[in-house]
Amino acid sequence: MKGLMKQQSRFALLWLFALAGLLLFGARLPVGLAAEEPEGEKAEASYEVSTGDPVVGAVLQLLSADGSVVAEMVTDGEDIVLDAELIAGETYTLREVSAPAGFVKADDIVFTVSEDGGVDEIVMKDAPTTVKVYKKDARDRFLAGATLQILDKNGSVVEEWTSETKEHVIRAKLIAGETYTLREKAAPEGFLTADDQTFTVSEDGSVDELTVYNMRSDTPTTGEEGPLFWFVVIGALACLLLTGVWLWIVWRS
């Protein structure tokens, strides 16, 4: 009889140890939820630009299926972890409310929280604004030595450079949707200064391309007679003179 009781006691102790281990290491239940309810899951939102580098200062919102704001956050260059705020099996939307200067807002990302207790990782990539400026002469050849500027709406210089025999690229600096002025501060020697160009940075992530052409300073403008003009006039007069001489010879014969 005593042996049977000892055996039953051993089984009872083993059962209690197994139950304790299950509660400590097996089940993950958020506070305030009953055992039969789906548990909250972690969602790790990693925000990166298109080059793969973390970006700072983006304002993000997490929306539920009915459009309610579940969480709002500002990126600081580190991954954002939402613990026990989302419901397993539910669908949410990660939305960028505003992008930092120099970047274009990313599209919404819709996702469903896993029901197996895993960590869901959402990577939102942002494209930098990109503007390419080409400096060329009238023959469409690259022209070096010009001093160019980009001015914002307040007239402040955002970018200044000296042109080379290739395009100048401005990336992740200009604000999407903002209007700027491209100005030639100084033209290369022997060329006239080009007029200002006003442009608006694209908001869809596409590359904006601008070309500034320079005319040579010795090229005649409208109303001015240059060497080419007098060459044409003299040639025409010579042809008329030769034609007159030929007709006179024919008439005499």
C-alpha positions as CSV (number, residue, x, y, z in Angstrom):
1,M,0.0,0.0,0.0
2,K,2.8,2.4,1.0
3,G,4.7,1.5,-2.2
4,L,1.6,2.5,-4.3
5,M,1.2,5.8,-2.5
6,K,5.0,6.6,-3.1
7,Q,4.5,5.8,-6.8
8,Q,1.5,8.0,-7.1
9,S,3.4,10.8,-5.3
10,R,6.2,10.6,-7.8
11,F,3.8,10.8,-10.7
12,A,2.1,13.9,-9.1
13,L,5.5,15.6,-8.6
14,L,6.5,14.9,-12.2
15,W,3.2,16.3,-13.5
16,L,3.6,19.4,-11.4
17,F,7.2,19.9,-12.8
18,A,6.0,19.4,-16.4
19,L,3.2,21.9,-15.9
20,A,5.6,24.5,-14.4
21,G,8.0,24.1,-17.3
22,L,5.2,24.5,-19.9
23,L,4.0,27.7,-18.2
24,L,7.6,29.1,-17.9
25,F,9.0,28.2,-21.3
26,G,6.1,27.2,-23.6
27,A,3.2,29.6,-23.5
28,R,3.6,33.3,-24.2
29,L,0.4,35.1,-23.1
30,P,0.2,38.9,-22.8
31,V,-1.2,40.4,-19.6
32,G,-4.9,40.8,-19.6
33,L,-5.8,38.0,-22.1
34,A,-7.4,34.7,-21.3
35,A,-5.7,31.5,-22.3
36,E,-8.1,30.8,-25.1
37,E,-7.7,34.2,-26.7
38,P,-5.0,34.8,-29.4
39,E,-1.9,36.2,-28.0
40,G,-0.3,39.5,-29.0
41,E,2.7,39.3,-31.3
42,K,5.8,41.3,-31.8
43,A,6.2,43.3,-35.1
44,E,9.6,44.6,-35.9
45,A,9.4,47.6,-38.4
46,S,12.8,48.3,-40.0
47,Y,12.9,51.5,-42.0
48,E,15.6,51.8,-44.7
49,V,16.4,53.9,-47.7
50,S,16.8,52.3,-51.1
51,T,20.6,52.0,-50.5
52,G,20.0,49.9,-47.4
53,D,21.1,52.5,-44.9
54,P,18.8,53.4,-42.0
55,V,17.2,56.8,-42.2
56,V,16.4,59.2,-39.3
57,G,13.4,61.5,-38.9
58,A,10.6,59.7,-40.8
59,V,7.2,59.8,-39.2
60,L,5.4,56.4,-39.4
61,Q,1.9,55.2,-38.4
62,L,0.6,51.7,-37.7
63,L,-3.1,51.5,-38.7
64,S,-5.6,48.7,-37.9
65,A,-8.0,47.2,-40.4
66,D,-10.6,49.9,-39.7
67,G,-8.1,52.8,-40.2
68,S,-7.5,53.5,-36.5
69,V,-4.0,54.6,-35.5
70,V,-2.5,51.9,-33.3
71,A,0.9,53.5,-32.9
72,E,2.9,56.4,-34.2
73,M,6.7,56.6,-34.3
74,V,9.6,58.6,-35.5
75,T,12.6,56.7,-36.9
76,D,16.0,57.2,-35.1
77,G,18.1,54.9,-37.3
78,E,17.3,51.8,-35.2
79,D,14.7,49.1,-35.7
80,I,11.3,49.7,-34.1
81,V,9.9,46.9,-32.0
82,L,6.1,46.8,-31.2
83,D,5.7,44.3,-28.3
84,A,2.2,43.0,-27.3
85,E,0.4,45.8,-29.2
86,L,-0.7,43.7,-32.3
87,I,-3.1,40.8,-32.4
88,A,-2.1,37.6,-34.1
89,G,-3.9,37.0,-37.3
90,E,-5.0,40.6,-37.7
91,T,-4.1,42.8,-40.7
92,Y,-2.4,46.1,-40.3
93,T,-1.0,48.9,-42.5
94,L,2.4,50.6,-42.0
95,R,2.1,54.1,-43.4
96,E,4.7,56.9,-43.8
97,V,3.2,60.2,-42.8
98,S,6.2,62.3,-43.7
99,A,9.6,61.6,-45.1
100,P,12.9,63.3,-44.0
101,A,14.3,66.1,-46.2
102,G,15.9,64.5,-49.3
103,F,13.7,61.4,-49.4
104,V,10.4,60.4,-51.1
105,K,7.6,58.9,-49.0
106,A,7.3,55.2,-49.3
107,D,4.1,53.3,-50.3
108,D,1.9,51.8,-47.6
109,I,2.8,48.2,-46.5
110,V,-0.1,45.9,-45.6
111,F,0.8,42.9,-43.5
112,T,-0.8,40.2,-41.3
113,V,0.6,39.3,-37.9
114,S,1.8,35.7,-37.7
115,E,-0.1,33.3,-35.5
116,D,2.8,31.0,-34.8
117,G,4.5,33.3,-32.3
118,G,7.3,34.4,-34.7
119,V,8.6,37.9,-35.1
120,D,7.3,39.7,-38.2
121,E,9.8,41.9,-39.9
122,I,8.6,44.7,-42.2
123,V,11.2,46.7,-44.2
124,M,10.1,50.0,-45.6
125,K,12.5,51.4,-48.1
126,D,12.6,55.1,-49.1
127,A,14.1,56.4,-52.4
128,P,16.3,59.5,-52.2
129,T,15.5,62.5,-54.4
130,T,17.9,62.6,-57.3
131,V,18.5,65.6,-59.7
132,K,21.1,65.4,-62.5
133,V,22.4,68.6,-64.1
134,Y,24.1,68.6,-67.5
135,K,26.2,71.5,-68.6
136,K,26.7,71.7,-72.4
137,D,27.5,73.9,-75.3
138,A,25.4,74.6,-78.4
139,R,26.8,71.4,-80.0
140,D,25.6,69.3,-77.1
141,R,29.1,68.7,-75.8
142,F,29.9,68.7,-72.1
143,L,31.2,72.1,-71.0
144,A,33.5,72.4,-68.0
145,G,34.3,75.5,-65.9
146,A,30.9,77.0,-65.3
147,T,29.8,77.9,-61.7
148,L,26.3,76.7,-61.1
149,Q,23.9,77.0,-58.1
150,I,20.7,75.5,-56.8
151,L,18.6,78.0,-54.9
152,D,15.5,77.3,-52.7
153,K,12.3,79.3,-52.7
154,N,13.8,81.8,-50.2
155,G,16.8,82.4,-52.5
156,S,19.3,80.5,-50.3
157,V,22.0,78.6,-52.0
158,V,21.5,74.8,-51.4
159,E,24.2,73.5,-53.7
160,E,27.1,75.1,-55.7
161,W,29.6,73.5,-57.9
162,T,31.9,73.9,-60.9
163,S,30.8,72.0,-64.0
164,E,33.0,69.1,-65.4
165,T,32.8,67.0,-68.5
166,K,30.1,64.9,-66.9
167,E,26.8,65.4,-65.2
168,H,26.5,66.7,-61.7
169,V,24.3,64.5,-59.4
170,I,22.5,65.9,-56.3
171,R,21.1,63.0,-54.3
172,A,19.2,62.9,-50.9
173,K,19.4,66.7,-50.5
174,L,16.5,68.4,-52.2
175,I,13.0,68.1,-50.8
176,A,10.4,66.2,-52.9
177,G,7.7,68.5,-54.2
178,E,9.6,71.7,-53.5
179,T,10.5,74.2,-56.3
180,Y,14.1,75.3,-56.8
181,T,16.0,77.6,-59.2
182,L,19.0,76.4,-61.2
183,R,21.3,79.4,-61.8
184,E,24.6,79.9,-63.7
185,K,26.7,82.2,-61.4
186,A,29.6,82.4,-63.9
187,A,30.0,81.1,-67.4
188,P,33.2,79.6,-68.8
189,E,35.5,82.0,-70.7
190,G,34.2,82.8,-74.1
191,F,30.5,81.9,-73.3
192,L,27.4,83.8,-72.4
193,T,25.7,83.2,-69.1
194,A,22.6,81.0,-69.4
195,D,19.2,82.0,-68.1
196,D,17.8,80.7,-64.8
197,Q,15.7,77.5,-64.9
198,T,12.9,76.8,-62.3
199,F,12.0,73.1,-61.5
200,T,10.1,71.1,-59.0
201,V,11.6,67.9,-57.5
202,S,9.5,64.8,-58.3
203,E,7.5,63.1,-55.6
204,D,7.5,59.7,-57.1
205,G,11.1,58.9,-56.7
206,S,12.0,59.4,-60.4
207,V,15.2,61.1,-61.5
208,D,14.9,64.8,-62.6
209,E,17.3,65.8,-65.4
210,L,18.2,69.4,-66.3
211,T,20.4,70.7,-69.1
212,V,22.0,74.1,-69.2
213,Y,23.2,75.2,-72.6
214,N,25.8,78.0,-73.3
215,M,26.2,80.0,-76.4
216,R,29.6,81.4,-77.3
217,S,30.0,85.1,-76.7
218,D,31.3,85.7,-80.2
219,T,28.2,84.1,-81.8
220,P,26.1,86.8,-83.5
221,T,22.7,87.4,-82.0
222,T,19.6,88.7,-83.8
223,G,20.3,92.1,-85.4
224,E,24.1,91.8,-85.3
225,E,26.3,91.0,-88.3
226,G,29.1,88.7,-87.6
227,P,31.9,87.4,-89.9
228,L,29.7,84.6,-91.3
229,F,27.1,87.2,-92.3
230,W,29.6,89.2,-94.4
231,F,31.1,86.1,-95.9
232,V,27.6,85.1,-97.2
233,V,27.0,88.6,-98.5
234,I,30.3,88.8,-100.4
235,G,29.8,85.4,-101.8
236,A,26.4,86.3,-103.1
237,L,27.7,89.5,-104.7
238,A,30.6,87.6,-106.4
239,C,28.1,85.1,-107.9
240,L,26.0,87.9,-109.3
241,L,29.0,89.6,-110.8
242,L,30.2,86.4,-112.5
243,T,26.7,85.7,-113.8
244,G,26.5,89.3,-115.2
245,V,29.9,88.9,-117.0
246,W,28.9,85.6,-118.5
247,L,25.6,87.0,-119.8
248,W,27.5,90.0,-121.3
249,I,29.9,87.7,-123.1
250,V,27.0,85.6,-124.5
251,W,25.2,88.7,-125.7
252,R,28.4,90.0,-127.4
253,S,28.9,86.8,-129.3
